[in-house]
Amino acid sequence: MNKFCLITNRSKDADLELTNEIIKYMTLHQKDCVCIDREESYGNGSSAAITEKIGNDTDCILVLGGDGTIIQAADIVCELKIPILGINLGTLGFLADIERNQVWAALDCLFSDDYSIEERIMLRGVLINDKRQENLGVVLNDIVISRSNFSKIINISIYVNGELADSYRGDGVIVSTPTGSTGYSLSSGGPVVKPDADILVLTPICPHTLGARSIVISSNDSVRIQISENKIPDQEGAVAVLDGKLTKELTAGDSIHITKASEKTRMVKINHVEFFEVLRKKIGQGGEKR
């Protein structure tokens, strides 16, 4: 690899100290590097402007920050098909392959092409409203349909390939990829899924019933989340949140159509640490053998 893009989270890298050190190291090794400040570019620029700045000929995108920074970068640059290497500067860093003290060894591996690529499936969400359709975007982690009013629950109907799978009242539902299974879905009682699995997980959020549980389906299945009318008029307000970003306000009759996207996130793997080892260390599932 010879040409890189560095996306850095200024709140995680104070004064861009590590960012500037990486740029100097790349310059020393005669590598090209473009730097994007997440706070400035994501807030003020469009996705098209950011991808144009990165360029199609970039070999690798290095993301400095936590899981949120990595997910946000993946959602924006997925159409470029450029692999991403996450460098953890956050607290958990479950998606990051590299910790801060491993940066220089990792860069040497990239320079010598000593790495592998792991592909992660993504989701596409489409709003269906009064026979109109609106593309909401592509995400790596999850699409969440939840109530917008703190004191009211909503009526949810879940359809898989056009067939009613479940219907309940509650706070909402999470549709997650295997990557997203260790996020909000896990904290809501959903299963942990290996990132290379070709499935989707539908996890209810605080359902007002004993029967509603997570549903695991094929990634080739089509999901439709329908917001039904509430007993109290004008109290069925809901929102669609894509990878933590509030995307759309919903009302009764609206539905979100969710399918596996044609785009994929390509993650660079250098450490080759097994998934369950990362799970034990970073999420605390089980412990090391004594």
Beta strands, then each sheet from edge to edge (+ up, - down):
strand 1: 3-8
strand 2: 32-37
strand 3: 60-65
strand 4: 84-88
strand 5: 98-99
strand 6: 116-129
strand 7: 132-139
strand 8: 142-147
strand 9: 154-160
strand 10: 163-170
strand 11: 172-176
strand 12: 199-205
strand 13: 215-218
strand 14: 223-228
strand 15: 238-242
strand 16: 245-250
strand 17: 255-269
sheet 1: 2+ 1+ 3+ 4+ 5+
sheet 2: 7+ 6- 17+ 14- 9+ 10-
sheet 3: 13+ 12- 11+ 8- 15+ 16-
end
